[in-house]
């Protein structure tokens, strides 16, 4: 059960970014970020709240062989929450989790990012 759990609360994200309202764009970013960090995505689901022309945000989850990535956008608030958890069973995946979080932070470019790190197990 050993692992690293990263969470981030982002503020001041540009509401005009396609990542804030377009589930296809957000899923693509997450998929590429997972692969680029060396983690293994096994399934995903992204859901937009409201019609495409509305202000609703997105909730997305990528199930990882190592655990999960969850992301929630609030374009009307310029906010995003991120949750990256990797287990370290068989190998230490902590650096990969950190790389995944950094890629997502760079793409979202928040004015403020409050990142928390919790060692599990």
C-alpha positions in Angstrom: 0.0 0.0 0.0 3.0 2.3 -0.1 2.5 5.2 -2.5 2.5 8.9 -3.2 -0.8 10.9 -3.3 -0.5 14.4 -4.9 -3.4 16.8 -4.9 -3.5 20.4 -6.3 -6.0 23.2 -6.0 -5.5 25.6 -8.9 -6.9 29.1 -9.1 -6.6 31.7 -11.9 -6.7 29.2 -14.8 -7.8 30.9 -18.0 -11.4 30.0 -18.5 -10.9 30.3 -22.3 -8.5 27.4 -22.4 -10.1 24.5 -24.3 -9.0 22.2 -21.5 -11.5 23.9 -19.2 -14.6 23.0 -21.3 -13.6 20.5 -24.0 -13.5 16.9 -22.7 -11.7 15.7 -25.8 -8.9 18.2 -25.4 -8.7 17.5 -21.6 -8.6 13.7 -22.2 -5.9 14.1 -24.8 -3.8 16.2 -22.4 -4.2 13.7 -19.6 -3.5 10.7 -21.8 -0.3 12.3 -23.2 0.8 13.4 -19.7 0.3 9.9 -18.3 2.3 8.3 -21.1 5.0 11.0 -21.0 5.5 10.5 -17.3 6.1 6.7 -17.8 2.8 5.6 -16.2 0.3 3.2 -17.8 -3.3 4.3 -18.4 -5.8 1.4 -18.6 -9.1 3.2 -18.8 -10.6 6.7 -18.8 -13.8 8.6 -18.6 -14.4 12.3 -19.1 -17.8 14.0 -18.6 -18.8 17.6 -19.5 -21.5 19.1 -17.3 -24.0 21.0 -19.5 -24.0 21.6 -23.2 -20.9 22.4 -25.1 -21.8 26.1 -25.4 -22.4 26.4 -21.7 -20.0 27.3 -18.9 -20.0 23.8 -17.4 -16.8 22.2 -16.5 -15.4 18.6 -16.8 -14.7 15.8 -14.5 -12.2 13.3 -15.8 -10.6 10.1 -14.5 -7.7 8.1 -15.9 -7.4 4.7 -14.3 -3.7 3.8 -14.1 -2.1 0.4 -13.7 -0.3 2.2 -10.8 -3.6 3.8 -9.4 -5.4 7.0 -10.8 -5.5 10.5 -12.1 -8.6 12.6 -11.4 -9.3 16.2 -12.7 -12.2 18.6 -12.2 -12.5 21.9 -14.0 -14.7 24.9 -13.0 -14.3 27.4 -15.9 -16.7 29.8 -14.3 -14.4 30.1 -11.3 -11.1 29.7 -13.1 -10.5 26.7 -10.9 -9.2 23.1 -11.3 -8.5 20.3 -8.8 -6.1 17.5 -9.5 -5.6 14.2 -7.8 -2.7 11.9 -8.7 -2.1 8.7 -6.7 0.5 6.1 -7.5 1.2 3.0 -5.5 4.8 1.9 -5.2 4.2 -1.8 -5.2 7.1 -3.4 -7.0 8.8 -0.1 -7.9 8.9 3.5 -6.7 6.7 5.5 -9.0 7.0 8.8 -7.0 9.1 10.6 -9.7 6.5 9.6 -12.3 3.7 11.0 -10.2 5.6 14.2 -9.8 6.3 14.4 -13.5 2.6 13.9 -14.3 1.6 16.6 -11.9 4.2 19.0 -13.3 3.0 18.4 -16.9 -0.6 19.1 -15.9 0.4 22.3 -14.0 2.4 23.6 -17.0 -0.5 23.0 -19.4 -3.1 24.7 -17.1 -0.8 27.6 -16.2 -2.6 28.6 -13.0 -2.0 31.9 -11.2 -1.9 30.0 -7.9 -1.2 26.3 -7.3 -1.6 24.8 -3.9 0.0 21.3 -4.2 0.0 18.8 -1.3 2.0 15.6 -1.0 1.0 12.7 1.1 3.1 9.5 1.5 0.7 6.6 1.9 1.2 3.3 3.6 
